[in-house]
């Protein structure tokens, strides 16, 4: 995995400080469970339903100090050129 070097400049989101501090997980799990927003919020954002094999990017939070299961709570979802702030309501 890699972070885009220009992530903070190219992602049109309101969490600039979050994007600047983004780091890859230290854990080496080969499989992570991604917790997206509730379906009502996904629909409010007009997120196109995802299919198996779709390429997406996710910026989010793991458990404190990455303890416990390999689970990431998605804060932002990147699909194509779209960015969805899953923990907030669309404006």
GILIN-V684771 format. One record per residue. RES is the residue in one small letter. PHI is phi in whole degrees, -180 to 180 (999 if undefined). OMEGA is omega in whole degrees, 0 to 359 (none if undefined). Layout:
BEGIN
[[RES | PHI | OMEGA] [RES | PHI | OMEGA]]
END
This chain:
BEGIN
[[x | 999 | 176] [x | -142 | 173] [x | -98 | 174] [x | -61 | 182] [x | -63 | 181] [x | -105 | 184] [x | -53 | 183] [x | -67 | 181] [x | -89 | 188] [x | -103 | 183] [x | -90 | 183] [x | -80 | 180] [x | -125 | 182] [x | -87 | 182] [x | -100 | 184] [x | -55 | 180] [x | -62 | 178] [x | -64 | 180] [x | -65 | 181] [x | -66 | 183] [x | -90 | 183] [x | -59 | 178] [x | -136 | 174] [x | -73 | 178] [x | -63 | 176] [x | -82 | 180] [x | -66 | 182] [x | -111 | 179] [x | -60 | 179] [x | -85 | 181] [x | -138 | 178] [x | -120 | 172] [x | -95 | 180] [x | -103 | 178] [x | -96 | 179] [x | -86 | 178] [x | -76 | 174] [x | -59 | 182] [x | -56 | 180] [x | -62 | 179] [x | -73 | 177] [x | -61 | 178] [x | -69 | 179] [x | -63 | 178] [x | -81 | 183] [x | 60 | 176] [x | -70 | 176] [x | -63 | 180] [x | -53 | 181] [x | -83 | 178] [x | -119 | 176] [x | -55 | 179] [x | 95 | 177] [x | -65 | 176] [x | -88 | 178] [x | -137 | 172] [x | -116 | 181] [x | -137 | 172] [x | -121 | 183] [x | -164 | 187] [x | -126 | 173] [x | -97 | 175] [x | -61 | 180] [x | -50 | 182] [x | 55 | 178] [x | 57 | 178] [x | -83 | 179] [x | 84 | 182] [x | -68 | 176] [x | -80 | 183] [x | -123 | 178] [x | -121 | 176] [x | -90 | 186] [x | -69 | 173] [x | -96 | 177] [x | -128 | 177] [x | -117 | 180] [x | -111 | 179] [x | -128 | 185] [x | 61 | 179] [x | -98 | 181] [x | -97 | 177] [x | -125 | 181] [x | -119 | 177] [x | -89 | 191] [x | -69 | 181] [x | -96 | 177] [x | -126 | 177] [x | -90 | 178] [x | -64 | 181] [x | -87 | none]]
END
